[in-house]
Amino acid sequence: MMKLAEILPHLLYEFPHESDLLRAIEELSRKFTTERNKIGDYLKDERLVSAYTAFYLTTNFPKLRAIMGWMPEEWKADLKESALIDLGAGPGTFSLAWKDFFGTKEFLQIETSPAMKKQARKLWDGLHASGEMKQEGNPEKSVLLFGHSANEMKSEDVIHYIEKYSPDHILFIEPGTKEFFGKMLEIRTQLLKTGWHVLYPCPDETECPMKGSEDWCHQFIHVTHDPEVERLSQIMRMDRKLLPLTVQAYSRKEYPKSHERLVRVLPETKFSFEWEVCHDNHLEEYQVMKRGMDKTTEKRTGNTLAGVGLSTELEKDISGKKRVKLR
């Protein structure tokens, strides 16, 4: 777990007091939400770049770890042998989280903001990060990561970068919004047409059953952070524990994957957990009975969030709703 105290000495801007850092984070939050027409302004401001680094680096470490918990072990083993191309890298928050998780030795950080590039270099050197961090080039064997960067691009620009760097794998970690999901569907369609295989979250590669619906496919993770970051989040009234995301992974080759994916947790009843599940690219309602569960199992099942793969056994089909048992 990356601690805030480890990062502060390596920021471009030294915050005189905690209150100054909090004000900068609050300003960033406004630009990301209500003032999106000014979102590019912070990329030129070393104070805001430093605030972004302090707050989001610490939270991206547990975010990446939670996401990797969904992924097939065979794929993760291949990622260990691949260089990371971090597109729209910012100060390198996901690069450092990736290095911590995989022990990767080669990184290419693609970023246009001079302030972000300067911060990335200072942070990498200051933390004595092992491995080679480059800001230009094209590794031979690689995974291309869009970490909250594809949502700032047009779909055709995303495809352009994929074609330019020709990676072996692609991972999207983006906002869990309906707007981005619409863009992700366009990208997904184009990737499947050009020989890519969807690894996560789709059970197969037919048309998404949520295309054209009012709902959208996104995931949730529940994470814990450094206590100091938790305290700042509470002061700012920003929930960084329960996070909605759009996560999608693609590869040049196929890997074993789950054919049942929880996409929405419905209101539970006194007797059952009610879920919407994507099963072989068909949306189905599952009912998991609480009867027979011990308290630990019931609590764990009740804490299950959208995004996890399932393995179930059908007990009964009741008017289109499947009553299942978890394996």
C-alpha positions in Angstrom: 0.0 0.0 0.0 1.4 3.4 -1.0 1.3 5.9 1.8 0.7 9.6 1.3 3.8 10.4 3.4 6.0 8.6 0.9 4.7 10.7 -2.0 4.7 14.3 -0.5 8.5 14.8 -0.7 8.5 14.1 -4.4 5.9 16.5 -5.6 6.6 19.4 -7.9 4.8 21.7 -5.5 5.3 21.7 -1.7 2.0 22.3 0.1 2.7 24.6 3.1 -0.2 23.1 5.0 -2.7 20.3 4.7 -5.5 22.8 4.1 -3.6 23.9 1.0 -3.6 20.4 -0.3 -7.3 20.0 0.5 -8.2 23.1 -1.4 -6.2 22.0 -4.4 -8.0 18.5 -4.4 -11.3 20.3 -4.1 -10.5 22.5 -7.1 -9.5 19.4 -9.1 -12.8 17.7 -8.2 -14.7 20.6 -9.6 -12.8 20.5 -12.8 -13.5 16.8 -13.2 -17.3 17.3 -12.5 -19.0 20.6 -12.8 -16.3 22.5 -14.6 -15.3 20.0 -17.3 -14.9 22.8 -19.9 -11.9 23.8 -17.9 -10.5 20.3 -17.2 -7.4 20.9 -19.3 -6.3 23.9 -17.2 -4.9 21.8 -14.4 -2.4 20.1 -16.7 -0.4 23.4 -16.8 -0.5 24.0 -13.1 2.2 22.3 -11.0 0.2 22.9 -7.8 -2.8 21.0 -9.2 -0.6 18.3 -10.9 1.0 17.7 -7.4 -2.5 17.5 -5.8 -3.6 15.0 -8.4 -0.5 12.9 -7.8 -0.9 13.0 -4.0 -4.5 11.9 -4.0 -4.9 9.6 -7.0 -1.6 7.7 -6.8 -2.4 6.3 -3.4 -5.9 5.3 -4.5 -4.8 3.7 -7.8 -2.7 1.1 -6.0 -5.6 -0.8 -4.4 -7.8 -0.1 -7.4 -5.5 -2.0 -9.8 -5.0 -4.8 -7.3 -8.8 -5.3 -7.0 -9.3 -5.3 -10.8 -6.6 -7.9 -11.2 -8.6 -10.1 -8.8 -11.1 -10.5 -11.6 -8.7 -11.5 -14.3 -7.6 -15.1 -15.4 -4.3 -16.3 -13.9 -3.0 -17.3 -17.3 -3.4 -13.8 -18.6 -1.7 -12.2 -15.6 1.2 -14.6 -16.0 1.7 -13.3 -19.6 1.4 -9.7 -18.4 4.4 -10.2 -16.1 6.5 -10.8 -19.2 5.2 -7.7 -21.1 6.3 -4.0 -21.0 3.6 -1.6 -19.9 2.6 1.2 -22.3 0.7 3.7 -20.0 -1.3 5.9 -22.4 -2.2 9.3 -20.9 0.0 8.3 -18.0 -0.2 11.6 -16.1 2.3 11.5 -13.3 2.6 7.7 -13.7 0.1 6.6 -11.0 -0.9 3.4 -12.8 2.7 2.7 -13.9 3.8 2.6 -10.3 0.8 0.6 -9.2 1.6 -1.8 -12.1 5.2 -2.1 -11.1 4.2 -2.9 -7.5 1.8 -5.6 -8.6 3.7 -7.3 -11.4 7.3 -6.3 -10.9 7.5 -5.2 -14.5 10.9 -3.9 -15.6 10.0 -1.8 -18.7 7.6 1.1 -18.9 6.6 3.5 -21.6 4.7 6.5 -20.3 2.8 8.5 -23.0 1.8 11.9 -21.9 1.6 15.3 -23.6 1.5 17.6 -20.5 5.1 18.9 -19.7 4.1 19.3 -16.1 2.8 15.8 -15.8 5.9 14.4 -17.5 8.1 16.4 -15.2 6.1 15.1 -12.2 6.3 11.5 -13.4 10.1 11.6 -13.7 10.5 13.2 -10.3 8.2 10.7 -8.7 9.8 7.7 -10.4 13.3 8.8 -9.4 12.4 9.9 -5.9 10.7 6.6 -5.1 13.7 4.8 -6.5 11.4 2.7 -8.7 13.2 -0.2 -10.2 13.0 -0.9 -14.0 13.3 1.4 -16.9 10.9 4.3 -17.4 10.8 5.8 -20.9 8.7 8.6 -22.3 9.1 7.6 -25.9 9.6 4.4 -27.9 7.6 1.3 -28.7 8.3 -2.0 -26.8 8.2 -5.2 -28.7 6.0 -7.2 -26.3 3.5 -5.0 -24.4 0.2 -4.4 -22.7 -1.4 -1.0 -23.6 -3.2 0.6 -20.6 -5.9 3.3 -20.9 -6.1 4.5 -17.3 -8.9 7.1 -17.3 -7.6 8.4 -20.7 -9.8 6.8 -23.3 -12.8 8.8 -21.9 -11.0 12.0 -22.9 -10.5 10.8 -26.5 -12.7 10.1 -29.6 -13.2 6.4 -30.3 -11.2 6.7 -33.5 -8.3 8.1 -31.6 -8.3 5.2 -29.2 -8.2 2.8 -32.2 -5.4 4.9 -33.7 -3.2 4.5 -30.6 -3.9 0.7 -30.6 -2.8 0.5 -34.2 0.3 2.7 -33.6 1.7 0.7 -30.6 0.4 -2.7 -31.8 0.3 -4.2 -28.3 -0.4 -7.9 -27.4 -2.9 -6.9 -24.7 -5.1 -4.0 -23.9 -6.7 -3.0 -20.6 -9.2 -0.2 -20.1 -9.8 1.3 -16.6 -12.3 4.1 -17.2 -15.2 5.9 -15.5 -18.2 3.7 -14.8 -20.6 6.1 -16.6 -23.3 5.5 -19.2 -21.6 8.0 -21.5 -18.3 6.2 -21.6 -20.0 2.8 -22.0 -21.5 4.0 -25.2 -18.0 4.9 -26.5 -16.6 1.6 -25.2 -19.2 -0.3 -27.2 -17.9 1.4 -30.4 -14.3 0.5 -29.5 -15.3 -3.1 -28.6 -17.0 -3.6 -32.0 -14.0 -2.3 -33.9 -11.5 -4.5 -31.9 -13.5 -7.7 -32.4 -13.7 -6.9 -36.1 -9.9 -6.7 -36.3 -9.0 -10.0 -34.6 -8.9 -9.1 -30.9 -10.5 -11.3 -28.2 -12.4 -9.8 -25.3 -11.1 -11.3 -22.1 -13.2 -9.3 -19.6 -16.0 -8.7 -18.8 -17.9 -10.3 -21.7 -18.6 -14.1 -21.5 -18.4 -14.3 -25.3 -17.8 -12.1 -28.3 -21.3 -11.7 -29.7 -23.2 -8.3 -29.5 -23.5 -6.8 -26.0 -27.0 -7.4 -24.7 -27.0 -4.0 -23.1 -26.5 -2.2 -26.4 -29.4 0.2 -26.9 -30.8 -0.2 -23.3 -31.1 2.4 -20.6 -28.7 0.4 -18.4 -25.0 0.0 -19.0 -22.3 -2.5 -18.1 -20.0 -1.3 -15.3 -18.3 -2.7 -12.3 -17.8 -1.8 -8.6 -14.8 -2.3 -6.4 -14.5 -1.9 -2.6 -11.0 -0.9 -1.5 -9.2 0.3 1.6 -6.5 3.0 1.6 -3.7 4.4 3.7 -5.4 5.8 6.9 -4.1 9.3 6.0 -5.8 9.1 2.6 -9.0 7.8 4.2 -9.0 10.8 6.6 -8.5 13.3 3.7 -11.4 11.6 1.8 -13.7 11.9 4.8 -12.8 15.6 5.2 -13.5 16.1 1.4 -16.6 14.0 1.6 -15.3 12.0 -1.4 -16.0 8.3 -1.3 -12.9 6.5 -2.5 -13.8 3.1 -1.0 -16.7 2.1 -3.2 -15.7 3.0 -6.8 -17.7 2.5 -10.0 -15.6 1.6 -13.1 -15.7 0.5 -16.6 -13.1 -2.2 -17.0 -12.5 -4.1 -20.3 -9.6 -6.3 -21.3 -8.5 -7.6 -24.7 -5.8 -9.9 -26.0 -4.5 -11.2 -29.3 -5.0 -14.7 -28.1 -7.8 -16.4 -26.2 -7.8 -17.3 -22.5 -10.1 -19.3 -20.3 -12.8 -17.0 -18.7 -16.0 -17.0 -16.8 -19.2 -17.5 -18.8 -21.3 -16.0 -16.0 -20.6 -12.4 -15.0 -22.6 -10.4 -12.3 -23.6 -7.1 -13.9 -26.1 -5.7 -11.4 -27.0 -6.4 -7.7 -30.8 -6.1 -7.3 -32.5 -5.5 -4.0 -32.2 -8.6 -1.9 -35.2 -10.2 -0.1 -35.5 -11.7 3.3 -34.9 -15.1 1.8 -32.6 -14.5 -1.2 -30.0 -12.5 -3.1 -31.2 -11.2 -6.4 -28.7 -10.6 -9.2 -28.7 -9.7 -12.9 -26.1 -11.8 -14.7 -24.6 -11.8 -18.1 -24.6 -15.5 -19.0 -23.0 -16.2 -22.5 -24.0 -12.7 -23.5 -27.6 -13.0 -22.4 -29.0 -11.0 -19.4 -30.7 -13.3 -16.9 -32.1 -12.9 -13.4 -30.5 -15.2 -10.8 -31.9 -15.9 -7.3 -29.5 -17.3 -4.7 -31.4 -18.6 -1.6 -30.0 -17.8 1.8 -31.3 -21.0 3.2 -28.5 -23.3 4.3 -25.8 -20.5 4.4 -23.8 -20.0 7.5 -23.5 -16.3 8.6 -20.0 -16.0 7.1 -21.1 -17.2 3.7 -24.3 -15.1 3.8 -22.3 -12.0 4.6 -19.7 -12.7 1.9 -22.4 -13.3 -0.6 -24.2 -10.2 0.4 -21.0 -8.2 -0.2 -20.6 -9.4 -3.8 -20.3 -6.6 -6.3 -20.9 -6.2 -10.0 -17.9 -7.4 -12.0 -17.1 -10.8 -10.5 -17.3 -14.0 -12.4 -19.7 -16.7 -11.1 -19.9 -20.5 -11.2 -23.4 -21.7 -10.5 -25.6 -24.8 -10.6 -29.2 -24.4 -11.7 -31.7 -25.6 -9.2 -35.0 -24.3 -10.7 -36.2 -22.1 -13.5 -39.2 -20.0 -12.2 -40.9 -17.9 -14.8 -37.6 -16.9 -16.4 -35.8 -16.3 -13.1 -33.1 -18.9 -12.4 -32.7 -20.1 -8.9 -29.1 -21.2 -8.6 -26.6 -22.5 -6.2 -23.1 -21.1 -6.0 -20.3 -23.6 -6.6 
